[in-house]
Amino acid sequence: HLNFLLNRADIKMCAACDIDPAKAALVPESTAFYTDYVQMLDEVKPDVVHVCLPHYLHTVVSEAAAQRGIAVFCEKPLSTNYEGAKALASYEEKYGVKIGICLQNRLNACTVKLLELAKSGQYGNILGIKGRVDWYRALSYYEAAPWRGTIAEAGSGAILNQAVHTLDIMTLFHDEDPVFVRGAMLHISGYPIEVEDTAVAQFDYADGCRCFFSATVINHSNEPIEVSVVLEQASLIIRGTRLYLVQNGQETMIQEDQLPEGEKFYYGAGHNICMTQYYAALEANTDLYIHPQDAMPAMRIFEAMRLSQERNGEAVAIEELAR
């Protein structure tokens, strides 16, 4: 976020806020620095606020800005829980401001091409979708920022903190939610944390498409994310920054993401694209950006996974969440 803002001549970074005063060293001297976000909003009155805070603050800080007529660009996830996500998703209409969500991986060139080909019908109907995230986070990761390990402040571990982008992509192939979800949220690492370090889910759509999702932070290393779509006549697989077509036993790379210099391969290439899209929408007053409502399908699956875990693996109907 900081690099993007500082490299845009048409954007002035007027203020930054963090409860740690030492973070002031990260921004230019000309940037006002605050430790109280309400004071910053009231005194600076910015046009846009970027919310890059622990999960439990996403909803409250976004609302504080929106109430003041300030546009918001918020990091994932929407909230620590489904109710908070629903609240944030209502703020655009409630307060009449544009709220963008940083689900940047859906804008990667490989993701765009995958969706185009899978939904074109060129290779037949979609039979199944798989998403997997095999990453590593040491205990020191949680010790450095203890909120990451708590339900109250993170809401989730491997799902919402690491793999929500992958889960989000899996929802883009259908215009409706899955019919039901089964899930398990596990603690395998032995780390003294409340959030899951590993999670799995199965969810099926009304058209018969079966999906399998898995995420862990106890792998030996950060391996490339994988999203695969099985169609009647071929398979399409994203591995990291490359998209492959598998047909008749032959695997061919058909698209590659271009990572910005210094960007970690497992973060994807879409951050700048996502923010550029949002600011273009602000300038032109359009709706062509990722809205909070766009992020809700993944949050509904997450909530259904949580309920399924509580019910010992029982299938949870998504329609239950609308009651």
N, C-alpha and C positions, 0 to 999 in steps of 0.2 A: 504493500500500500504506500509506504513512505517513498520508495523509489519511483513509483508511478507518479505520485503527486509532485515530487520535486523535479521530475523530468518533463512536466507539461507546462509550457510557457503560458498557456491560457488559464492555468489554475494557480491561485495563490494560497499557499498553506499558511493560514493566519494564526493558528493556535494548535496546541497539543495538550493532552491531559493524561496523567497517570498518577496513582497514589504514591509511586516511588519517585521522589524528586530527582534521583540520579538519571532517570530516563530523559531528562532535559538535554543531556549531552548527545542524544541521538538525533536531535532536530537542529536546524540552523539557528544561529543566535538571534536572527530577526523574527523567529517564531515565538509568540507568547506562550508561556508554559503555565499550566494550572494543575493543581492536585484535587480540585473539586469540579466535577463536570457540570453541575448546575450553574455554578458561578461562571464557568467558561461560556456556556450557552447564553446566559443572560447578558454578559458583558460584551462578548465578541459578536454574537448574533450572526453566525456563519450561514452561508447558503446551504452547505452540505456538511454532514458529520459522518466520518467513518468509524464504525463501532468494531473494534478489534480487541475485545475484552473477554474474560472468562465467561463461559456459557450463561451463567445465571444472571449476568448483567445485560445480555442482549435485549431482552424484552423491555426492561425498565428504562435503560438509557435510550433505546430507540423511541419509546413513547415520550420520554421527556423532550427529545428533540422534535418529534412530530407534533406534539402539543403546541410548540412554539413556531410551527410553520416551517421547520427546517427539514430539508430532505435528508435521507439516511441511506448509507451504503453499509450493510451489516455483514459481518463474517458468519459462516455457518457455525453451528446449527441455529435454527430459529430460537430455540430455547432448550432448557434442560428437560422439558416434558411436553406432552401433547397439549395440555391446557394452555401453557405459556405460548406454544407455537400458534395455537388458534388465536390467541390474543394479538400477537404481533401481526398475524396475517390479516387482521381486521383494521389495522391502523391506517392503511392507505386510504380506504374509504372513509373511515371515521374522521381523520384529520386533513384529508385532501392534499397529502404530500406523496412524493415518489419515494418508495423504499425498495432499494435493490439488494439482492442477496448474492453473496459470493459463492455460487456453485459453479465455479469456473470450468470444471472438467467437461461439462456438457457442451462447451464451446470449442473444445479441442478439435483440430481438423479430423483426427481419427474418429472421434465420437460423432461428429456431423456426418462423415462419410458412412459410418456404420449405420446410423439411423436412416440415412437416405436409401442405402441398398436394402436393408432389412425390411423397410416399409414399402418398398417399390413393388413388391410382388414378383420381381425378376427371378428369385430363387424359391418361390412358393411361400407358403404360410410359415409363420414362426412356431416352432415346436417347443423350444425351451430356451431359457436364458440363465447364464451362470455368471456370478460376480464373486471375485475372491481378492482379499487383501491380506497378504502375509508379510507383516512388518515386525520390527523389533523396537521395543522401548524398554530401556533398562530401568531398574528401580530408581536410579538417580533422576530420571525424567519426572517422576512423581514427587520425589523429594524436593526438587528444584522449584516446583509450583504445586504445593499440596492440594489445591483446589481440583486438580486434574483427577485425583483419586476418589473424590467424594460424590455421592449421589446428589446432595443438595446443591453443589456448585458446578458440577460437570454434567450430571444427569445420566451419563453413560461414558464408557471408555472406548473400546474398539469400534463400536458402532458409530456414535455421534462425533467422536473426536477424530478418528482416523478414516473410517470407511463410509461416511455418509455420502461422499461424492459418488462412490461406486453404486451404492444403493439408489441414489438419485438417478443415475444413468439407467439402471435397470427398470425404472418406472416410465421411461420415455417412449417405450414401444407400444404402449396402450393408452387410450384416452380415458379409460376407467381404472379404478382400483382393482387389485386382485380380490377374488371372492373370499378367500380365507388365508390365514397365516398360521404356521406352526414355527415356534422358535425356542432357542435355548441360549441363555446368557451365562457364561461360565467363568469360574476363577480357577485357573490352572497354575499360574505362575508362583503362587505362594506369597506374592507381594501383599503387604498390609494395606490394601486399598479396598474400597467399597464397590467400585465400578468393575464391569466385566473386562477381562483381558482377552476373551475369546467369545465369539458368538456365531451361531448358525441359524438359518431360517429356510423354510420351504414355503413358497406361496404360489397359488394357482390362479390363473385368470379364467374368465367365463368361456373363452374360446379354446380352452384346453392347454394353453401354454403353461408349462411348469417351470418355476424359477427356483434356483438354489443360490443362497448367499452365504458367504463365510468370511469372517474377519478375525484376525488375531494380532496381538502385539508381542507375542512370545516366540516368534520365528527366530532363526539364527541371524537374520539381517533384513533389510528392507528390500524385498523383491518387487519387481514390476507388477503393478496391478493388472488383473486379467478380467476381461468381460468377454464372454463368448455367447453367440447367438446361433442356435441350430435351426436351420430352415429345411424345408422338404428336399431341396436339391443342392444345398451347400451349407457350409458353416462360415461364420465371420468371427474373428477373434482379435481383440485388442490385447496386446501384451506390452505394457509400458507405453512407449511412444510410437508403436507401430501397429498397423491394422493388417491382418492377413485374411485372404480368401482361401478356404479349403474346399476343393471340389475334385472329385474323381481321384482321391488319394494324393493330389498335388496341393502344396501350400505355397501361396504367392503373396508377397508383401505388396499392398496396393495403396497404402497411405502412410505418411510419417509426420509426426508433430515436430515442429521446430522449436526447441526449448530456448528461451532467452538465456543469454550468457550468465552463468552462475546459478541458474535455477536447478533445484534438485529434481532428478528425473522422475521420482515418484510423486512429486507435487503436480506434475502436468504443466502445460504451456499456456493455460487459459487466463491467468490472473489479469494480465494487461488487456486482453480482449474483453474480458468481463467488465472491467472498469471503464474502458473506452466506450463500450456499448452503453453503459449507464449514463456517462456524461454526455454522450451524443443525444440520448433520449431527453436529458434535462434541457439541453440547448434547443432541441427541436420540438420539445413538449410532446413526445410520443410515448407509447407504452412498450417500446421495443427494448426490453431489458428483463432480467430475471426477477420476478415479483415474489413476495413471501408466499402467496397462494401456490406458486409453482413448486415450492419446496414442501408443500403439505403431503403429497402422496408418500414420500419417504418417511415423513414423521408419523403418518398413520400406520405404515408397516412397522416402524419402530415401536409404536405403542402396542400394536397387536403382538409383536414379539415379546414385549414385557409382560403382557397379560397371559400369553401362552406359557411363559416361564413360571409365572405365579400359579398356573393351573396344571403344572406338571406335564407340559407338552401338548395340552389340548388345543385343537384347532380353534382359532378365534376368527369369527366372521367380521370382515371390515365394516359391514353395515351396523354392527353393534356400536361402533364409535360415533355414529350419528344420532344415537338415541339420547 
